[in-house]
Amino acid sequence: MGVLQQNTRDLWERATGQSYPDVAGVEVSLAGGAGGSVGVEVSFVLDARHPATQVAVAVQRAVAAAVSSATGLLVSGVAVYISDIETGVPPLR
């Protein structure tokens, strides 16, 4: 883990009083829009035991609320991409 990642974790834990969340397999990017709004793109690995549509909708809502709350910016949209599905079955070789 790099210095920046460690500092981010430390700041998170001091600011929230909570352990840093497991974000392995998640990638987020923000793009500024007109009037101080942002669009968010989230890519993540889905656990196959959960329905993709329900998870994607829940992620959209949670991310929009969290970004808006944390930044005060209007979230114009959240694009959700499932980059892989973890089945728990080892890949064929």
Residue pairs with C-beta under 8 A, 6 or more apart in sequence:
8 20
9 20
12 18
12 20
13 19
13 20
25 44
25 45
25 83
25 84
25 86
26 42
26 43
26 44
26 45
27 42
27 43
27 44
27 83
28 40
28 41
28 42
28 43
28 63
29 40
29 41
30 38
30 39
30 40
30 67
31 38
31 39
31 40
31 41
32 38
33 39
33 76
35 74
36 73
36 74
37 73
37 74
37 75
37 76
38 67
38 71
38 73
38 74
38 75
38 76
39 75
39 76
39 77
39 78
39 79
40 63
40 64
40 67
40 75
40 77
40 78
40 79
41 78
41 79
41 81
42 59
42 63
42 78
42 79
42 80
42 81
43 81
43 82
43 83
44 59
44 80
44 81
44 82
44 83
45 82
45 83
45 84
45 85
45 86
46 52
46 55
46 82
46 84
46 85
46 86
47 85
47 86
48 85
48 86
48 87
48 88
52 82
52 85
55 82
56 80
56 82
59 78
59 80
60 78
60 80
63 75
63 78
64 75
64 78
67 73
67 75
68 74
68 75
